[in-house]
Amino acid sequence: MKGVNLYLVGMMGTGKTTVGRALATKLGYRFVDTDEIITQVTQQSISEVFATSGEAAFRQIETQVLAKVCAYTHLAIATGGGVVLQRENWSYLHHGLIVWLDAPTELLSTRLSADDTRPLLQTGDLRSQLETILQQRQPLYSQADLRVVVTSEETPEQLATRILQEIPQVLKQPSTLPQS
């Protein structure tokens, strides 16, 4: 990987934080969770930031955090699920390799059913909320360098291993000049 950062994107509940930690360990990288940095900087939970300042303010803080993080190398970075919504964030994400963790709505619904810390899931039916959010974000997630389908059968460590096995297929190979 030569120090290139790995950015994990995807819906809430896909395992970006857990898989990111496993990837960092396997690569000898440091692990960063942008949501954890936001909570440290604001001294509020993500839900509190949404409640007191609104989603637009949260997205602005998220962009600022991403801008700072991308200046470093040798990082596995778990991003917030909505990081792909801001066009500016893509310029930061493209400083590294973007891995989309893609999980079926049924799996996300199971994983998030008891989680009351997700501001975007606090109204209405959980499954339909997830489907609506995924429908909005899927075209953006699909711009990632690598799409990895998450299943309930794989442990985070197994998923991290599979990601590392698939990365060489998407890394740009140096072009070779024809011999004269």
Stockholm file with secondary structure:
# STOCKHOLM 1.0

chainA/1-180         MKGVNLYLVGMMGTGKTTVGRALATKLGYRFVDTDEIITQVTQQSISEVFATSGEAAFRQIETQVLAKVCAYTHLAIATGGGVVLQRENWSYLHHGLIVWLDAPTELLSTRLSADDTRPLLQTGDLRSQLETILQQRQPLYSQADLRVVVTSEETPEQLATRILQEIPQVLKQPSTLPQS
#=GR chainA/1-180 SS CTTCCEEEEECTTSCHHHHHHHHHHHHTCEEEEHHHHHHHHHTSCHHHHHHHHCHHHHHHHHHHHHHHHTTSCSEEEECCTTGGGSHHHHHHHTTSEEEEEECCHHHHHHHHTTCCCCGGGSSSCHHHHHHHHHHHHHHHHTTSSEEEECCTTSCHHHHHHHHHHHHHHHSCCCCCCCCC
#=GC SS_cons         CTTCCEEEEECTTSCHHHHHHHHHHHHTCEEEEHHHHHHHHHTSCHHHHHHHHCHHHHHHHHHHHHHHHTTSCSEEEECCTTGGGSHHHHHHHTTSEEEEEECCHHHHHHHHTTCCCCGGGSSSCHHHHHHHHHHHHHHHHTTSSEEEECCTTSCHHHHHHHHHHHHHHHSCCCCCCCCC
//
